[in-house]
Amino acid sequence: MDWLRAPAAQQGRAIMAGLLDPLDQTEAYLAAIKAHPDARRIYARVTDVRARSESVAAHDRAKLELGRGLLDGVAISWKDNIDSGGTVTEAGSKLLEGRVPRKDAIVLARAARQGTICLGKTHMTELAFSGLGLNPNTATPPNALDPDLAPGGSSSGAAVSVALGLAAAAIGSDTGGSLRVPAAWNDLVGFKPSHDSLPEKGVVPLCRKFDITGPIARTVEDCAELFALMAGTKPADLTGASVAGRRLMVLDGVPFEDAEEGPVAAFEDAVDRLARAGAQIDRVSSDWVAKAMPLSASLFAPEAYGIWRAQIEDAPELMWKPILDRFRGGADVSAPAYVSAWESLVRIRRKWIKEVASRHDAILLPTVPILPPVAARLMADEAEFVRANLLTLRNTRIGNLLGLPVCTLPTGHPACGISVMGHAGRDTHLLYLAAGVEAALAVG
C-alpha cells in the first residue's frame, strides 16, 4: 500500500495497531519531498529537524501505547501564514521576508500537543488575497491534476502537498474560498469551519471578520479529526452517516451564472447520486444571496487594505501588481459605506436563517463554477486574471458572507467539487452530513 497517499486517519489507525511507524513514515515523507521535482514550488520551508524530533516522540508513545489520539504520529503541512515558532513565516509576501515568530499559532500548538508532526510551511498567494493560487514573487505550485493549470488558492501549496503525497493532510486558511478552491481543483476534501470557531491568534490576517483556518485532506473523517484537534474538542462521531431522508437544497441562481459546462454537469451528476441514495432534493433561488453578493466589494478589500496599508505603501514595489491592485481597491470605500454594508449583511444573515436555512439540513452548490485555467495565460493577461479570480471565488464567497461552515467534496469528475453548506456554529452536524454525502458519492 502507498501509505504516503493514505488518508490521515487510516495512517493513524495503522500507527495505533503497530503497522506503521511514525518515524519511518515521517522519513518517507521527507524523502518524497526532497525527491519531488516541484518540491520548492510546493513547500516554502521544510521543517525537517522539527519533524524528526516530533516523530521520535510519537514513535516512543506508540511503542508504550500512550498515543494521544487518532492522529498522533501523522505528518501534515501548514500554510505559510500560520506561525510556527522559530521558523520563517512570510504569508507568501516579500513584505514579510525573514519574519520569524517566537511561538506557534494556537491551532498549530494544539495539533502538535496531540502528536501531529509538522513537515513544513507551504506556498500560498501573497497575503492570501486571491483564489487562483499564483504567486510570481515566491512560487506557484503546480496543479496536481495538470501542472499547466492554476492550483487554486490561496492555500495552493497546502492542497498540492496532499494531492501529490507529500503530506497526509494540510492546514490552510479561508477568507473567501481559499481552502475550498484548491481542494476542489486538486480533487480533495476541504472544510471551512464557522467563523470564530477556531482561535486565530498566530495566523497572519487578511480580513479578521472573515478569516478562519481549516483542513484540506483526502476524507471528511480526516477533516473532522483535524478540526477537533485545532478546536480542542472531541471529533465528530461519523458512524452511520447517510443522506437518506435528509432534505438538501440546491441553491439555484447565483452559483450557476456564467458557470462552465464541466463543473455544472459534474454537480448535477453528484446531486442525482445523492437523490438515488435517499436524499430529498429541493431547488431554491434565494434573493438573500443575490442581495449579499454585491456587498463583497465594500467588505473584503477595505478591511484587508486597512490592516496592510502601512506595510504595502512603504514598499508597494515588492508586490505583484494584480494583488497590489486588489488591496488598493479598498481605499475607495468610505467608512460609512463599509459600516452600512456590514449592517446590511447582518440583516441578510438573519433573513437567511429564518426564511431559507431553517427548512433544510444543508445547501448544495458547485464549489467553483469554472475549471482551473491555464496558469501561464493568467500570468500574461491581467484582465483575464481579474475576471477568472472573481468568478473562481464567487460561489465559495457565499459561505463566508453568510457566516456558514462549508465542506467541499470531489464529485468524481476531475477538478469539480460539490459544496455542502451548513448552519452557522453547527460544524459537527455539517461534518456528519458531509460524511453521508461522501458515502453516497462513493457508491453512486
C-alpha positions in Angstrom: 0.0 0.0 0.0 1.1 3.6 -0.8 1.0 4.9 2.8 2.1 8.4 1.6 -1.3 8.8 -0.2 -3.4 7.1 2.5 -5.9 9.2 4.4 -4.6 10.7 7.7 -7.0 8.8 9.9 -6.1 5.5 8.2 -2.4 6.2 8.9 -3.3 7.0 12.5 -5.1 3.6 12.9 -2.1 1.8 11.4 0.2 3.6 13.9 -2.0 2.6 16.8 -2.1 -1.0 15.5 1.7 -1.1 15.2 1.6 -1.5 11.4 3.1 1.9 10.7 6.0 3.6 12.5 5.7 7.4 12.8 9.5 7.8 12.5 9.6 5.7 9.3 6.6 7.4 7.8 8.0 10.9 8.5 11.3 10.0 6.9 9.3 8.7 3.9 7.5 12.0 3.6 10.7 14.0 3.9 12.4 11.8 1.3 9.4 12.2 -1.1 9.6 16.0 -0.6 13.3 16.0 -1.3 13.0 13.9 -4.4 10.0 15.7 -5.9 11.0 18.0 -8.8 8.4 20.6 -7.8 9.0 20.5 -4.0 10.4 24.0 -3.9 7.2 25.2 -5.6 5.1 23.5 -3.0 6.9 23.9 0.3 8.3 27.3 1.2 10.2 25.7 4.0 10.6 22.1 5.2 10.9 21.8 8.9 12.9 18.5 8.9 14.5 19.0 12.3 11.2 19.6 14.0 9.5 16.8 12.1 12.2 14.3 13.1 12.0 15.3 16.7 8.3 15.1 16.8 8.3 11.7 15.0 10.7 10.3 17.6 8.4 11.3 20.4 5.4 9.8 18.5 7.3 6.6 17.9 8.1 6.3 21.6 4.5 6.9 22.6 3.3 4.3 20.1 5.7 1.7 21.5 4.4 2.4 25.0 0.8 2.5 23.9 0.5 6.1 25.1 -0.9 7.6 21.9 -2.6 11.0 22.4 -5.3 10.4 19.8 -6.0 9.1 16.3 -3.6 11.5 14.5 -0.7 11.0 16.9 2.3 10.5 14.7 0.6 11.6 11.4 2.6 14.1 9.4 0.9 17.2 8.0 1.8 20.5 6.3 0.9 24.1 7.3 0.2 27.1 5.2 2.8 29.8 5.4 0.5 32.3 7.1 0.2 30.1 10.2 3.0 30.9 12.7 5.4 28.1 13.7 7.9 29.2 16.4 11.4 29.7 15.2 10.5 29.1 11.5 10.3 31.8 8.9 6.6 32.5 8.2 6.1 35.1 5.5 2.5 34.6 4.3 3.7 34.4 0.7 4.8 38.0 0.8 8.1 39.8 0.2 6.7 42.4 2.7 7.2 39.9 5.4 10.5 38.4 4.2 12.6 36.9 7.0 9.7 37.2 9.6 10.3 34.6 12.4 7.6 34.3 15.0 8.6 33.4 18.5 5.9 30.7 19.0 3.4 28.5 17.3 -0.1 29.8 16.4 -2.6 28.4 18.8 -4.1 26.0 16.2 -0.6 24.6 15.4 0.3 24.3 19.1 -2.9 22.4 19.8 -2.3 20.0 16.9 1.3 19.4 18.0 0.3 18.7 21.6 -1.9 15.9 20.2 1.0 14.4 18.4 0.8 15.6 14.8 4.1 16.1 13.0 4.8 19.4 11.3 6.5 18.7 7.9 6.8 22.4 6.9 5.2 25.5 5.5 3.5 25.5 2.1 3.5 28.2 -0.5 0.5 30.5 -0.9 -0.9 33.6 -2.6 0.5 36.9 -1.4 -1.2 37.6 2.0 -3.9 35.2 0.9 -5.7 37.6 -1.4 -6.5 35.6 -4.5 -8.3 32.3 -5.3 -6.2 31.3 -8.2 -3.0 30.3 -6.4 -0.5 32.2 -8.5 2.5 33.9 -6.8 5.4 35.0 -9.0 7.2 36.6 -6.1 7.7 33.3 -4.2 6.4 30.3 -6.1 3.3 29.0 -7.8 2.6 25.3 -7.0 1.6 23.0 -9.9 -1.9 21.8 -10.1 -1.7 18.1 -9.1 -4.0 17.1 -12.0 -2.2 19.1 -14.6 0.9 21.2 -13.9 0.0 23.7 -16.5 -3.2 24.7 -14.7 -3.7 27.1 -11.8 -3.6 25.2 -8.5 -6.3 27.2 -6.7 -5.6 29.5 -3.8 -4.8 30.9 -1.6 -4.0 27.6 0.2 -2.3 26.4 -3.0 0.7 24.5 -1.7 -1.4 23.1 1.1 -3.7 21.3 -1.3 -1.0 20.2 -3.7 1.2 18.8 -0.8 -1.7 16.4 0.0 -2.7 15.6 -3.6 0.9 14.6 -4.6 1.5 12.5 -1.5 3.9 15.0 0.2 1.7 15.3 3.4 -1.0 13.2 4.9 -3.2 16.3 5.3 -2.8 20.1 5.4 -3.9 23.1 7.3 -4.7 26.2 5.3 -7.0 29.3 5.8 -10.1 30.6 4.2 -11.4 34.2 3.8 -13.4 33.9 0.6 -12.7 30.4 -0.6 -9.0 29.8 0.0 -9.4 26.3 1.4 -12.2 25.1 -0.9 -11.0 26.3 -4.3 -7.6 24.4 -4.1 -9.3 21.4 -2.6 -11.8 21.2 -5.4 -9.2 21.8 -8.2 -7.0 19.1 -6.8 -9.8 16.5 -6.1 -9.6 16.7 -2.3 -11.9 17.4 0.7 -11.7 20.9 2.2 -13.5 22.2 5.3 -14.2 25.8 6.1 -15.4 26.0 9.7 -17.8 28.6 11.0 -16.2 31.9 11.6 -14.7 32.3 15.1 -14.9 28.5 15.8 -11.1 28.4 15.9 -8.6 30.7 17.6 -6.8 32.9 15.0 -4.0 34.1 17.3 -0.8 33.5 15.4 -2.4 33.4 12.0 -1.3 36.3 9.7 -4.6 38.1 9.0 -6.2 39.2 5.7 -9.7 40.1 6.9 -10.3 39.3 10.5 -14.1 39.4 10.2 -13.9 36.5 7.6 -10.6 34.7 8.2 -10.7 31.1 9.5 -8.2 28.2 9.4 -9.2 24.8 8.3 -8.1 21.4 6.9 -7.6 20.0 3.4 -7.4 16.2 3.3 -8.5 13.1 1.5 -11.6 12.3 3.5 -14.3 14.0 5.6 -13.1 12.0 8.6 -9.6 13.5 8.3 -11.1 17.0 8.2 -13.2 16.2 11.3 -10.3 14.9 13.2 -8.1 17.9 12.3 -10.8 20.4 13.1 -11.3 18.8 16.5 -7.5 19.0 17.3 -7.4 22.7 16.4 -10.6 23.4 18.3 -9.6 21.4 21.4 -12.8 19.4 21.3 -13.8 15.8 20.7 -14.0 14.8 17.0 -17.4 14.4 15.4 -18.8 10.8 15.5 -19.4 10.0 11.9 -20.7 6.5 12.5 -23.7 5.7 10.3 -23.5 9.0 8.3 -26.1 8.9 5.5 -28.1 11.3 3.3 -31.2 9.1 3.4 -34.1 11.2 4.5 -32.1 14.4 4.5 -33.6 17.5 3.0 -30.9 19.1 0.8 -31.4 22.4 -1.0 -29.7 23.1 -4.4 -29.0 26.8 -4.4 -30.1 27.9 -7.8 -29.5 31.3 -9.4 -26.2 33.0 -8.5 -23.9 29.8 -8.3 -24.8 28.9 -11.9 -24.4 32.3 -13.5 -21.6 32.2 -16.2 -20.7 28.7 -15.0 -18.8 26.4 -17.3 -20.4 23.2 -18.6 -18.0 20.8 -16.9 -18.5 21.9 -13.2 -22.3 22.1 -13.7 -22.5 18.7 -15.3 -20.4 17.2 -12.5 -22.5 18.9 -9.9 -25.8 17.7 -11.4 -24.4 14.1 -11.6 -23.5 14.3 -7.9 -26.9 15.6 -7.0 -28.5 12.7 -8.9 -26.5 10.2 -7.0 -27.5 11.9 -3.7 -31.1 11.6 -4.7 -30.7 7.9 -5.5 -29.2 7.5 -2.0 -32.4 8.7 -0.5 -31.9 12.5 -0.1 -34.8 14.8 -0.7 -33.6 17.5 -3.2 -35.2 20.9 -3.3 -34.2 23.7 -5.7 -34.4 27.2 -4.4 -33.1 30.5 -5.7 -32.6 32.9 -2.8 -33.0 36.6 -3.1 -30.9 37.0 0.1 -27.8 35.5 -1.6 -28.3 37.8 -4.6 -28.5 40.8 -2.2 -25.4 39.7 -0.2 -23.1 39.2 -3.1 -22.7 42.9 -4.2 -21.7 43.8 -0.6 -18.3 41.9 -1.1 -16.6 44.9 -2.7 -17.4 47.1 0.4 -16.3 44.5 2.9 -13.2 42.4 2.0 -10.8 44.9 0.3 -11.4 47.8 2.8 -10.6 45.6 5.8 -7.6 44.0 4.1 -6.2 47.3 3.0 -6.9 48.8 6.4 -4.8 46.0 8.0 -1.9 46.2 5.5 -1.9 49.7 4.2 1.2 50.9 6.1 3.3 47.9 5.0 2.1 48.0 1.5 2.6 51.7 0.9 6.1 51.5 2.4 7.2 49.1 -0.3 4.5 48.6 -3.0 7.2 47.5 -5.5 7.5 44.3 -3.6 4.0 43.1 -4.5 2.7 41.6 -7.7 0.5 44.2 -9.4 -2.8 42.3 -9.6 -2.6 41.6 -5.8 -1.5 45.1 -5.0 -4.4 46.5 -7.0 -6.9 44.3 -5.1 -5.6 45.7 -1.8 -5.6 49.3 -3.0 -9.2 48.9 -4.2 -10.2 49.0 -0.5 -9.1 52.6 -0.3 -12.0 53.7 -2.5 -14.6 52.5 0.0 -15.7 55.1 2.6 -16.1 54.3 6.3 -19.9 54.9 6.2 -20.2 52.6 3.1 -18.2 49.9 5.0 -20.4 50.2 8.1 -23.6 50.2 6.0 -22.5 47.1 4.2 -22.0 45.2 7.4 -25.4 46.4 8.7 -27.0 45.1 5.6 -25.1 41.8 5.8 -26.2 41.2 9.4 -29.8 41.6 8.4 -29.4 39.3 5.4 -27.8 36.6 7.6 -30.9 36.8 9.9 -33.3 36.5 7.0 -31.3 33.6 5.5 -31.6 31.6 8.8 -35.3 32.4 9.2 -36.5 32.0 5.6 -34.1 29.6 3.9 -31.7 27.6 6.0 -34.1 26.5 8.8 -36.1 24.5 6.2 -33.2 22.3 5.1 -30.4 20.2 6.5 -27.8 21.7 4.2 -27.4 23.6 1.0 -25.7 22.3 -2.1 -23.8 24.2 -4.8 -20.9 23.8 -7.2 -17.7 24.6 -5.3 -16.2 26.5 -8.2 -18.2 27.5 -11.4 -15.1 27.1 -13.7 -12.4 24.6 -14.3 -8.8 25.6 -13.4 -7.5 28.0 -16.0 -4.0 27.7 -17.6 -1.6 29.5 -15.2 0.6 31.0 -18.0 -2.4 32.8 -19.5 -3.4 34.3 -16.2 0.2 35.5 -15.7 0.3 37.1 -19.1 -3.2 38.7 -19.1 -4.1 40.9 -16.1 -7.7 41.4 -17.3 -8.1 37.6 -17.5 -6.6 37.2 -14.1 -9.1 39.6 -12.6 -12.1 38.0 -14.4 -11.1 34.5 -13.5 -10.3 35.3 -9.9 -13.7 37.0 -9.3 -15.5 34.1 -10.9 -13.4 31.5 -9.1 -14.3 32.9 -5.7 -17.9 33.7 -6.5 -19.5 30.5 -5.1 -17.2 30.0 -2.2 -17.7 33.6 -1.0 -21.4 32.8 -0.4 -20.5 30.8 2.7 -18.1 33.5 4.0 -20.7 36.2 3.6 -23.4 34.2 5.3 -21.0 33.1 8.1 -21.6 29.4 7.4 -19.4 26.2 7.6 -18.9 24.6 4.3 -17.3 21.3 3.1 -16.3 20.7 -0.5 -16.0 17.1 -1.7 -14.8 15.6 -5.0 -17.6 14.7 -7.4 -15.6 12.0 -9.2 -15.1 14.4 -12.1 -11.6 15.9 -12.3 -11.3 19.4 -10.6 -15.0 19.6 -9.9 -16.2 19.8 -6.3 -19.6 19.9 -4.7 -20.1 22.1 -1.7 -22.3 21.2 1.3 -23.1 24.4 3.2 -24.4 24.0 6.8 -25.7 26.1 9.6 -23.6 28.7 11.5 -22.0 27.2 14.6 -23.1 23.6 13.8 -19.8 22.4 12.4 -20.0 18.9 13.8 -23.5 18.5 12.3 -22.2 19.6 8.9 -19.3 17.2 9.0 -21.6 14.3 9.8 -23.8 15.2 6.9 -20.8 15.7 4.6 -19.6 12.2 5.6 -23.0 11.0 4.4 -22.6 12.8 1.1 -19.1 11.3 0.8 -20.5 7.8 1.3 -23.3 8.3 -1.2 -21.0 9.7 -3.9 -18.5 6.8 -3.3 -21.1 4.2 -4.2 -23.3 6.3 -6.6 
